[in-house]
Amino acid sequence: KRQVNSSPAFKVSKDGLALPQYDVEMKGTSWASSVKPTYAWEFRNATAMNTVYDLIHGLSATPIGGANSTTSGMVFDGTDDSLDIADSGDFNFLQKDFTIDTFIKPDTGTSMTSNQTLFAKHARTNNNNYTLRLVGANSNVGFIINDAGTITEIYGGNANGGSNLQVAVSYQKKEQKLRQKENNDKDAHTNMT
């Protein structure tokens, strides 16, 4: 257990991870083979521009360019703000089952008309990287993979400015299926070998 403001920040439950202060428990019967989170950052603790450590292993997420943790979550200006997450071999997962699950609330206005990266892992070369992003004027949610020069792209629904959006991307190696869901109701999928 980790403590936040003298109360438990999280606890590992029988079926997953619980965040008692928000009355939330993540547990799974999802489409990924692993249902317990590998990493989980709590960005709603108003830590301003200080480094936030993941609740499972303590991996650091350092705000860059003015990114700011508030009681509503991490806030970005849509221009140059980002989080630098410490490297881990766990993020080199393109050839095994994985799930990336994130909650976002895009801003309204002109920032919604350009490409915005939500989550990315980039190697020192242009190969072996992946990006979850909002693409173009329609703000389509897309996941782009460059695995040793082979590009795989998947696009789902649109993100609406000012609205909460859950985006999950999952890959099942056995079925060679890459899937993307937004708010548990839109489903895009493609083959990936």
C-alpha positions in Angstrom: 0.0 0.0 0.0 1.1 3.5 -0.7 -0.2 6.5 1.3 -1.6 9.7 -0.1 -2.8 12.4 2.4 -2.6 9.7 5.2 -5.1 7.4 3.4 -4.3 4.4 1.2 -3.5 5.6 -2.4 -4.1 2.1 -3.8 -4.2 -1.5 -2.8 -3.7 -4.7 -4.8 -6.9 -6.6 -4.7 -7.7 -10.2 -5.5 -8.7 -9.2 -9.1 -6.7 -6.1 -9.9 -5.9 -2.7 -8.5 -8.1 -0.6 -6.2 -8.0 3.2 -5.8 -10.1 3.6 -2.6 -10.0 7.5 -2.5 -11.9 7.4 -5.9 -14.0 4.4 -5.2 -12.5 2.7 -8.2 -11.3 -0.9 -8.7 -9.6 -2.0 -11.9 -10.2 -5.7 -12.5 -10.5 -7.7 -15.5 -12.3 -9.7 -17.9 -10.9 -7.7 -20.7 -9.7 -8.8 -24.1 -6.1 -8.8 -23.1 -4.5 -11.9 -21.4 -3.1 -9.8 -18.5 -5.6 -8.0 -16.4 -3.5 -6.6 -13.6 -1.7 -3.4 -14.4 2.0 -3.3 -14.8 2.2 0.4 -14.1 -0.3 2.9 -12.8 0.2 6.6 -12.2 -2.1 8.8 -10.2 -2.1 12.2 -11.7 -5.0 13.7 -9.6 -3.0 14.5 -6.5 -2.2 18.1 -7.4 1.6 17.6 -7.3 2.0 20.6 -9.7 5.1 20.1 -11.9 6.8 17.6 -9.5 7.7 14.1 -10.6 4.9 11.5 -10.1 5.8 7.9 -9.3 3.9 4.9 -10.5 1.9 3.1 -7.8 3.2 -0.4 -8.6 7.0 -0.1 -9.2 7.8 3.6 -8.4 8.7 4.4 -12.1 9.0 8.2 -12.5 6.9 10.4 -14.7 8.5 13.9 -14.9 6.4 16.8 -16.3 8.1 18.7 -19.2 7.4 22.1 -20.6 4.7 23.1 -18.1 2.7 19.9 -17.7 0.9 20.2 -14.4 -0.8 17.8 -12.0 -4.1 19.1 -10.6 -6.9 17.5 -8.6 -8.5 16.9 -12.1 -5.5 15.1 -13.5 -2.4 16.0 -15.6 -3.0 19.2 -17.6 -1.2 19.8 -20.9 -1.3 23.0 -23.1 -1.4 21.1 -26.4 1.7 22.7 -27.6 4.9 21.6 -25.9 3.9 19.9 -22.6 4.7 16.2 -22.0 5.6 13.6 -19.5 9.0 11.9 -19.6 8.5 8.4 -18.2 11.6 6.5 -17.1 12.6 3.7 -19.5 11.7 0.2 -18.7 12.1 -3.1 -20.7 8.4 -3.6 -20.0 7.6 -0.9 -22.7 9.3 -3.1 -25.4 6.2 -5.2 -25.8 5.4 -5.1 -29.5 6.0 -8.9 -30.0 3.8 -10.0 -27.0 0.3 -9.5 -25.6 -0.2 -6.0 -24.3 -2.9 -3.4 -23.3 -2.5 0.3 -23.0 -5.5 2.0 -21.2 -5.7 5.7 -20.7 -8.3 8.3 -19.8 -8.1 11.7 -21.4 -10.2 14.9 -21.6 -9.1 16.9 -24.7 -9.3 20.6 -24.5 -11.8 22.5 -26.8 -10.8 25.0 -29.5 -8.0 25.2 -32.1 -5.8 22.6 -30.4 -8.3 20.0 -31.4 -7.6 20.6 -35.1 -4.0 19.4 -35.1 -2.2 16.1 -34.3 -1.7 15.5 -30.6 0.3 12.7 -29.1 -1.3 11.0 -26.1 1.3 8.2 -25.4 4.4 7.3 -27.2 7.6 5.2 -27.0 10.4 6.2 -29.3 13.7 4.4 -29.6 16.8 6.4 -30.6 16.0 5.4 -34.3 12.9 5.7 -36.3 12.2 2.0 -35.9 10.7 0.1 -33.0 8.3 2.8 -31.7 4.6 3.3 -31.1 2.3 6.3 -30.7 -1.3 6.7 -29.5 -2.6 10.0 -30.8 -5.4 12.3 -32.0 -5.1 12.8 -35.7 -6.2 15.7 -37.9 -9.2 18.1 -37.9 -11.6 15.2 -36.9 -9.5 14.2 -34.0 -9.6 10.5 -34.9 -8.0 8.3 -32.3 -5.1 6.4 -33.8 -2.4 3.9 -32.8 0.7 3.8 -35.0 3.4 1.1 -34.7 6.8 1.0 -36.4 8.2 -2.5 -35.7 11.6 -2.8 -37.3 10.3 -0.7 -40.3 6.9 -2.4 -40.6 4.2 0.2 -40.1 0.8 -0.9 -38.6 -1.9 1.8 -38.1 -5.3 1.5 -36.5 -7.9 4.3 -36.2 -11.1 4.4 -34.2 -13.6 7.0 -33.3 -13.3 10.7 -32.8 -12.4 12.6 -29.6 -14.7 15.4 -28.6 -13.1 18.5 -27.0 -14.2 18.9 -23.4 -15.4 15.3 -23.1 -13.9 12.5 -21.1 -12.6 9.6 -23.3 -11.2 6.2 -22.3 -8.9 4.7 -25.0 -7.6 1.2 -24.8 -5.3 -0.5 -27.3 -4.7 -4.2 -27.0 -2.8 -6.9 -28.9 -3.2 -10.6 -28.7 -0.2 -12.3 -30.3 -1.9 -15.7 -30.6 -4.7 -14.2 -32.7 -2.4 -11.6 -34.3 -5.1 -9.0 -33.6 -4.5 -5.4 -32.7 -7.6 -3.7 -31.2 -8.6 -0.2 -30.2 -11.7 0.8 -28.2 -13.0 4.2 -27.1 -15.3 4.4 -24.2 -15.9 0.6 -24.4 -18.2 1.0 -27.4 -16.3 1.7 -30.6 -14.0 -1.1 -31.8 -11.4 -1.0 -34.5 -9.2 -3.9 -35.2 -6.5 -5.1 -37.7 -4.1 -7.9 -38.2 -0.6 -7.5 -36.9 2.1 -10.2 -37.2 
